[in-house]
Amino acid sequence: MKPQFNNCAIAFMLFLSISGYCQKTDSEQTLVHRTSITTFDLRSKELVGSIYINEVFLPAKLSNSQDQYLIRYDAYQDEMEIEKNGNPYHLSKNLNYSIYFEGINKTYQVYNYLNNKETVPGFFVVLFNGDNISLLIKEKIKFYDEVKAKTGYDKYKPPTLKRVADEFYIGFKNRSAKEFPNKKKDILALFASKAEEIGTYMNANKLGFKSQEDLLQIFRYYDTLK
């Protein structure tokens, strides 16, 4: 069991609902000591890159609190870290709050999604939050193991952490998220009864599902449909 950090000055009003953390009432905060689950040594001098989207802690607010905290996102392990008294802690992956980074105008929200054939909670960037659906992206950092030189002609490649392409997701009101399929017809099906109208609008405005700007325009249009 991971040790809990209790401080009544920090009242997040969250409750834990995932394994690996102690469950508490919704009137208690849910900070958890930071413990690494990486399969490589983050202190290695050979390691190139970072597990964080932003290496430094940035000022942010939780949607259910007026206080400001220092937070950063570990995209490799999908963990949101908060700094308190010089120590990092995890925020629980609870569906009932969002995290807003004021300086960079960026909001994260937890959604349940399919990862390695298992439904798990994860942090997503909210690009657009509509009445019924939201446009999300999943940020990812991938670890590449070192490649040792086998001959004198080969070049050694150090272990590397690298930001990979963001993945687009559609978020629903029940806080579930689904990754965009590859085929256009399958993506349109996500818009349910409005699929035909969305398709017509896309054709008329020469929009696609690859561009973030196009997707924002499509989602805003969908939000106007009754």
Buried (B, 14 or more C-beta within 10 A) or exposed (E): EEEBBEEEEBEBBBBBBEEEBEEBEEEBBBBBEBEEEEEBEEEEEEBEBBBBBBEEBBEBBBEBBEEEBBBBBBBBEBBBBBBBEEEBBBBBBBBBBBBBBEEEEBBBBBBBBEEEEEEEBBBBBBBBBBEEBBBBBBBBBEBEEBEEEEEEEEEEBBBBBEBEEBBBBBBBEEBBBBBBBEEEEEBBEBBEEBBEBBBEBBEEEEBEBEEEEBBEBBBEBBBEEE
